[in-house]
């Protein structure tokens, strides 16, 4: 009985730590993408269907 409770607590702890770690990695990846897009400029501006940037003529 005590062994089962300890095992369930250990599994719950591992799942909680794992999910928190995954959430942290996903949020960090999203932040990095936003910073990269802000620094280098969005790749969605002036794109062709092939994904290459078009020259903007002023």
C-alpha positions in Angstrom: 0.0 0.0 0.0 2.7 2.5 1.0 4.8 1.3 -1.9 2.0 1.9 -4.3 1.4 5.4 -3.0 5.1 6.2 -3.3 5.1 4.9 -6.8 2.1 6.9 -7.8 3.5 10.1 -6.3 6.8 9.5 -8.1 5.0 9.0 -11.5 2.9 12.1 -10.9 6.0 14.1 -10.0 7.8 13.0 -13.1 4.8 13.8 -15.3 4.5 17.3 -13.7 8.2 18.1 -14.2 8.1 16.7 -17.7 5.1 18.7 -18.8 6.5 21.9 -17.2 9.8 21.3 -19.1 8.0 20.8 -22.4 5.9 23.9 -21.9 9.1 25.9 -21.1 10.9 24.6 -24.3 7.9 25.4 -26.5 7.5 29.0 -25.1 11.3 29.6 -25.4 11.2 28.4 -29.0 8.3 30.7 -29.8 10.1 33.6 -28.2 13.2 32.9 -30.2 11.3 32.8 -33.4 9.6 36.2 -32.6 13.0 37.8 -31.7 14.6 36.4 -34.9 11.7 37.7 -37.1 11.9 41.1 -35.4 15.7 41.3 -35.8 16.0 40.1 -39.4 12.6 41.2 -40.6 9.7 39.0 -41.3 10.3 36.6 -44.2 6.6 36.9 -45.0 7.0 40.4 -46.5 7.5 40.7 -50.2 7.7 37.0 -50.8 7.1 35.1 -54.0 5.3 31.8 -54.2 8.8 30.2 -54.2 9.7 31.7 -50.9 12.4 34.0 -52.3 12.3 37.7 -51.4 11.4 40.1 -54.2 13.4 43.2 -54.7 11.4 46.2 -53.6 11.7 49.0 -56.1 11.2 52.5 -54.7 
